[in-house]
Amino acid sequence: MFDPTLPANDSPLVSAEMRGQLTGLKDLIEAVQSVTSVQVDGVDTLNPGDAANVSLSVIGSVLHFSFGIPRGNDGASATPVTSYLVDATNTLDPGTAAAAQVSFDGNNVRFIFDIPRSFDGQPGGDGQPGGDGQPGEVTNADLSSAIDGTSANTNAVDTLDTAPSDPPTFADYEALRAAFNALVLAARR
């Protein structure tokens, strides 16, 4: 059973005001035959530094609460992003998945790219048979055939023409990440 005389009156744990509130709560609880439900009637936001408070009442068999809760202090203003920096571009072994790391140092968005190199090609010949080892003539048809499909697979990737917000938002970073991923995926063969 709750005893409002504990702790002692000189205890720093319970102030006289709190002791009065607890005693009042005890009296309310004892006056009610049975509480069948509890209802929160309101929660008010108080200014920073104000003391939190709660009031309660019993109406019939319903225990009603109203809370006052102070909001936190305003946070510091966000620092705008001033630049984007590429800290490193690492070459990975063929067949390794490309990756990108992004971090923010307070002013700069920093990138590290990991990009796999291509597989080694087959050694070329010495030129035309019976020749002096110099390259032969290449026809437009041979050149077009060799070029077909080499870079066209990136043509479907949209350019990132929209400037970021000032300061950039998370959505701006996501758009940049998505554009980079689309380019990496399109460049794979």
C-alpha positions in Angstrom: 0.0 0.0 0.0 1.3 3.5 -0.8 2.3 5.5 2.2 2.7 9.2 1.4 4.8 9.7 4.5 7.7 7.8 2.8 10.4 8.8 2.1 11.0 11.3 5.0 10.0 14.9 4.5 13.6 16.0 4.3 14.3 13.5 1.5 15.6 15.1 -1.7 13.8 12.4 -3.7 10.3 13.8 -3.2 9.5 17.5 -3.1 6.6 18.8 -1.1 4.7 19.6 -4.3 5.2 16.0 -5.6 4.3 14.6 -2.2 1.0 16.6 -2.3 0.3 15.3 -5.8 1.0 11.7 -4.8 -1.2 12.0 -1.7 -4.0 13.4 -3.9 -3.5 10.5 -6.4 -3.7 8.1 -3.5 -6.9 9.7 -2.2 -8.4 9.6 -5.7 -7.5 5.9 -6.1 -9.0 5.0 -2.7 -12.2 7.0 -3.5 -12.9 4.9 -6.7 -14.5 1.6 -6.2 -13.1 0.3 -9.4 -11.4 1.9 -12.4 -12.6 0.1 -15.6 -10.7 2.1 -18.1 -8.0 4.8 -18.5 -8.2 7.6 -21.0 -5.6 10.2 -22.2 -7.5 13.4 -22.7 -4.6 15.4 -24.0 -0.9 15.9 -24.5 0.4 19.5 -24.7 3.8 20.5 -25.9 5.5 22.8 -23.5 8.5 25.1 -24.1 12.0 23.8 -23.5 13.0 24.0 -19.9 9.4 23.9 -18.6 8.7 21.1 -16.1 6.7 18.2 -17.4 3.4 17.8 -15.7 0.4 15.4 -15.5 -3.1 15.9 -14.2 -5.7 13.3 -13.7 -9.2 13.0 -12.7 -11.7 10.2 -12.2 -15.1 10.5 -13.9 -17.3 7.6 -13.0 -15.0 4.5 -13.4 -12.7 6.2 -16.0 -9.3 7.5 -15.0 -8.5 10.6 -17.2 -4.9 11.8 -17.8 -3.6 15.1 -19.4 0.1 15.4 -20.0 2.3 18.4 -20.5 5.7 17.5 -22.1 8.4 20.0 -22.9 9.9 19.9 -26.4 13.6 19.7 -26.8 15.8 22.7 -27.6 16.2 23.7 -31.2 19.0 21.9 -33.0 21.9 23.5 -34.8 21.3 24.7 -38.3 22.3 22.2 -41.0 25.6 22.9 -42.8 25.0 23.1 -46.6 26.9 20.8 -48.9 29.5 22.9 -50.7 31.2 20.3 -52.9 31.4 16.7 -54.0 34.8 15.0 -53.9 36.0 11.7 -55.3 38.6 10.4 -52.8 39.5 7.3 -54.7 38.7 5.2 -57.7 39.9 1.6 -57.2 40.4 -0.9 -59.9 39.1 -4.3 -59.1 39.6 -7.7 -60.7 37.5 -8.7 -63.7 34.1 -10.1 -62.7 34.0 -8.3 -59.3 30.9 -6.2 -58.6 31.3 -2.5 -58.9 30.6 -0.5 -55.7 30.5 3.1 -54.5 30.9 4.4 -50.9 29.4 7.8 -50.0 30.2 9.8 -46.8 29.6 13.3 -45.6 32.3 15.2 -43.6 30.2 18.2 -42.7 30.8 20.2 -45.8 31.7 17.7 -48.6 30.0 14.7 -50.0 32.8 12.2 -50.5 32.9 9.3 -52.9 35.0 6.2 -53.3 34.4 4.2 -56.5 35.4 0.5 -57.0 35.2 -0.4 -60.6 36.3 -3.8 -62.1 38.7 -3.8 -65.1 37.7 -5.7 -68.1 39.0 -9.2 -69.0 42.2 -9.4 -70.9 41.8 -9.5 -74.7 43.4 -12.0 -77.1 46.8 -11.1 -78.5 46.6 -9.3 -81.8 48.2 -10.5 -85.0 51.3 -9.0 -86.6 49.4 -7.3 -89.4 48.5 -8.6 -92.8 50.0 -11.9 -93.8 53.2 -11.4 -95.7 53.3 -7.7 -94.8 55.8 -5.8 -92.8 53.8 -6.0 -89.5 52.1 -2.6 -90.1 48.4 -2.4 -89.6 46.3 -2.9 -92.7 43.5 -0.7 -94.0 40.1 -0.8 -92.1 37.0 -0.4 -94.1 34.0 1.6 -92.8 32.0 -1.7 -92.6 34.7 -3.3 -90.5 34.9 -0.2 -88.3 31.1 0.0 -87.9 31.0 -3.7 -87.1 33.7 -3.4 -84.4 32.0 -0.4 -82.9 28.5 -1.8 -82.8 27.3 -2.3 -79.2 30.5 -1.0 -77.5 29.1 2.1 -76.0 25.5 2.0 -77.1 24.5 0.1 -74.0 25.0 3.3 -72.0 22.8 5.4 -74.3 19.6 4.4 -72.4 20.9 5.9 -69.2 19.4 9.2 -68.5 21.6 12.1 -67.7 21.3 13.8 -64.2 20.3 17.3 -65.3 18.5 18.4 -62.2 20.6 20.5 -59.8 20.5 19.5 -56.2 18.6 21.5 -53.6 20.5 24.1 -51.5 21.2 22.4 -49.2 21.0 19.0 -50.8 18.4 16.7 -49.5 18.4 13.0 -49.0 16.4 12.7 -52.2 19.2 14.5 -54.1 21.7 11.9 -52.8 19.4 9.1 -53.7 19.0 10.5 -57.3 22.8 10.7 -57.6 23.2 7.1 -56.3 20.5 5.8 -58.6 22.1 7.5 -61.7 25.5 6.1 -60.8 24.0 2.6 -60.4 22.2 2.8 -63.7 25.4 3.8 -65.4 27.4 0.9 -63.8 24.7 -1.6 -64.7 24.5 -0.3 -68.3 28.2 -0.4 -68.8 28.5 -4.1 -67.8 28.8 -6.6 -70.6 
